[in-house]
Amino acid sequence: MEEKFYRHIGVYGICMVNEKILVIRKSLGPYTGQFDLPGGRLEASESLEQGLKREFNEETGFKVKELNNIGVCDFSVLWTLQDNSTECVHHIAILYEVIIVAGKMGDSVVQFEGQDSNGYDWISIDDVTPINSSPLVQQAANWFRTKTIPVSRSSYDYRSLN
């Protein structure tokens, strides 16, 4: 079986309210069917801040009021593509703590070709598991508890989940 390699670098927001984390319902990629953090790759000439604010709004409908850099973490993720080949994704995540505009409910998710969010949810950090949540959400829950980001890369095998 052929294994493909892909490196993805993205910017993501961790928004916590009352020990609940704002997550998206992922509809594409290795985290399909799981909760994921709002965020993604930058568009041409976007700063990290601009990209995070755009992605956050596209995927949740919420506007970002404030953000603070938390750090960078990376994951090695194996998953099976539709053609049954295996892809190894080296996922590098630049993480920010996000505060949303108070009192605003997220509008509908912006739909466009390639949109990988199927809406948002607020989930308790105690309900985050490797089965229902992407490595990014798992890391966000851990960060909330410890205020640390690991230096070494974490590995995940999603071939049996998709």
Secondary structure, DSSP 8 states (H G I E B T S, - for coil): --EEEEEEEEEEEE-EETTEEEEEEE-SSTTTTSEE-SEE---TT--HHHHHHHHHHHHHS--EEEEEEEEEEEEEEEEE-TTS-EEEEEEEEEEEEEEE-TT---------TT--EEEEEEEEGGG--TTTB-HHHHHHHHHHHH----SS-EEEE-TTT-
